[in-house]
Structures are given as C-alpha cells and as structure tokens.
Amino acid sequence: MTHQEKSSQIRREINLSYQQLKGMYPILKSQNSIGMALFALAILAIVVVSIAWFRAVVPTWLMIVSNAFFMGVLHEIEHDLIHWLYFKRQKAIHHFMLFSVWILRPLTVNPWIRRTLHHHHHKFSGTLHDVEERSVTNGEQWSIKRLLTTPDVVLGGLFRLHRMFNDMDSEVKNGNLKLETSSKLKRIMFLSIVPVTIFAHVILYFFFADLLFGWLSEVFELDLSFPHYVNNMLISLHGIIYVILLPNLLRQFCLHFITSNMHYFGDVEAGNVIEQTQVLTVWWTFPMQLFCFFFGWTHSIHHFVVNETFYVRHIGRKKAQEILRKYGVRFNDLGTFRRANRFRELSNKEV
C-alpha cells in the first residue's frame, strides 16, 4: 500500500470507530453542549481554586498545578474552536469562547491568527515553513538553549526567527512555498504576539529577574533590586502572576515539549501523514501529558481525522491507536531527541 492508501484506510477505520462510539453513547453527538459544559467547568474550577488560594485554603503549589491542568483543557477547547467544531453557526458564542480561552492563557498567540498558522501546519507539517511547530523548538538540536526557550514564544521566538526566515526564503527560491504565502506568514507571526503575548511574557521576565536579584542579594550580600515603580507593578500584578501566568508557564512548557518532540521535521515526505507525527506515551512523559491533556497520546490521531472533538478523540484513543500502529505510525520513537526530530537518521552535514 502507498502512504496515501494507508492514510485513507486509517481515516476510514478511525471514523468508523467514532461512529460506533457515538452509537453506544449518543450524548457524544451533542457537540456544542459538551464543548460549552467543559469550557464552563474548566473556568469554574480555575476561579474556585484561585479564590481558595487567595483565602489561604489551598497552597500555592496546588493552585498552580490545578490551574495548569484546567488551562490544558482550555487549550484543547481552543484547538477545537480553531477547527470550528463548536458553535460554527452562532458566531457570537464561538468568538466569546475563543476570546475567553485566550485571555486565560495569555502566553499563547492570538487564536484568530493562530487559525491561519495551524491550517498551514496541517497542509505542510514537518516542512521548513511549518512555522507553528518551529516556533516551539521543533527541529532543533537538544541543548540548554532549547530547554530554556521551550515555553517562550517571545524572546525564544526571536532566537529562532532569523533561521526560520532564511529557510522560508530558500523554500520560495526552490519553488516549495509561494512568495505571498511566505510574506503573509512572516507578517502574522509578529502580529500574533502583539500586544497580549508580549505583555504577558514581559511581566514574567520582570518577575523572574526580581527573584534572581533577591537570591543574589541574599547569597552574595549585594544590593540588587528594581526601581520602586517596577516593584510596585509586580506587587499589583501578584495575583495575575500566580493565578494565570505561572500555571500557564508550566502548561506551555509541557505542551511545547510534547508537541515539538512528537512532530517530525525536515525530512518528512510531502503529503505523507504517517511520517508527520508519532504517538508519545512513554511513562516519564506522564507528568507533562497531564498539563496538556495527554496531547502526545492523541494528537497523531488528529492529523488523520481533523474534524473531531478532543474528548471523543481521548475516549476513543485505544482503538484509534491500534489502527495507527497497524498501518505503521511510530510509537515512542525516543531517537527523535537525538535526531533533532528528524524522521530518519541525520546526515553528517545536518549534524
């Protein structure tokens, strides 16, 4: 079988398994209602836990972990919204949900712009111009730099920008990417982080710099501190930093680590969906999977069956994974960490 035939068969069998699942549990067909219920439940959980933290009922670490988990659920809802899976005909509700999940996850890019980047990712996954995945370190050799910039789409993104733009220019010259598409991608990559994402990252930069100054001052008896107006700003933003930004930083690191290592890059055969991803379920990734709603377990399924909700994908994952394995999709290919996420072994030139 060709890879096109295998991919077609995978889609057919997974879709059939979903039809059978919905036949057994008809409630799963209530797509809008379930999406809204999960959306409301996740936000309610974040609000309740955050209030409990403000009242000193819940410790800081538990609040951060709990909020990060539910923000991971909101990320999955955003992903479904990007594919227009909830309230497609009721635009006001759809856009309200999209705005809400963004504001509660302000370290992420603008979701309306991300929709363009994500659709491009589905068409050209694993290519030099798959900017959505490359923006979160996919395709880079593992190093301290990659580790530290994994959750950061602002300064981390700037470090990657020059190489990405050069690669996109090469793709245009080689006829693999239209000039107008390249120009559009470059433009919206910047627009996607203005102003919310940049502002949220800058707050965290000041927060961690303040912690570093405090530690250095204590250990080395130095007098390092920000001006009073910066300290006052950090004090006024204390609640937002702990309730929103730190849980999101944890969630975003976990998601970016998982997605950047389950997607292949650079040598994926054009149009070969089987080579685009692997299923990542190895035991030591479980803590990270928890904060991105087990993205590594199910995202490969999404590459074959795009228009299905995250909760159906998760409930039906075992059958779908059996189908993926049967047709040659890789599972727990840990060599990806050594190969800079290439599907095949690196050549001497690439090393």
Sequence and secondary structure as in RCSB ss.txt:
>XXXX:A:sequence
MTHQEKSSQIRREINLSYQQLKGMYPILKSQNSIGMALFALAILAIVVVSIAWFRAVVPTWLMIVSNAFFMGVLH
EIEHDLIHWLYFKRQKAIHHFMLFSVWILRPLTVNPWIRRTLHHHHHKFSGTLHDVEERSVTNGEQWSIKRLLTT
PDVVLGGLFRLHRMFNDMDSEVKNGNLKLETSSKLKRIMFLSIVPVTIFAHVILYFFFADLLFGWLSEVFELDLS
FPHYVNNMLISLHGIIYVILLPNLLRQFCLHFITSNMHYFGDVEAGNVIEQTQVLTVWWTFPMQLFCFFFGWTHS
IHHFVVNETFYVRHIGRKKAQEILRKYGVRFNDLGTFRRANRFRELSNKEV
>XXXX:A:secstr
  HHHHHHHHHHHHHHHHHHHHHH GGGG HHHHHHHHHHHHHHHHHHHHHHHHTTSS HHHHHHHHHHHHHHHH
HHHHHHHTT S SS HHHHHHHHHHHHHTSTTS  HHHHHHHHHHHHHSTTSTT HHHHTTTTT   SHHHHHHT
T SSHHHHHHHHHHHHHHHHHHHTTSS HHHHHHHHHHHHHTTTTHHHHHHHHHHHHHHHHHHHHHHHHH     
  HHHHHHHHHTHHHIIIIIHHHHHHHHHHHHHHHHHB  SS  TT GGGTB B   GGGHHHHHTTTSHHHHHH
HHHHS SS HHHHHHTHHHHHHHHHHTT  B  GGGGTTTT SS   TTT 
